[in-house]
């Protein structure tokens, strides 16, 4: 009989507690925004005093984000004018 127990048979871990799932995942986005006031925007972070925003799969600085927004609006106007012709 070993003095300190069998070191090769580890103790069994206790079963995990079941997590209670909220029903937020079942709500659609507009309902969540109305009910909870959640607004989903693009991620923004500050590094070295410069603010960066994640848009269209790229991190864009705030100064170039305004330019990027203007370019998008211009493309929308151009595509709408082409459709009308």
Secondary structure, 3 states (H helix, E strand, C coil): CCCCCCCCCCCCCCCCCCCCCCHHHHCCHHHHHHHHCCCCCCCEEEECCEEEEEECCEEEEHHHHHHHHHHHHHHHHHHHHHHHC
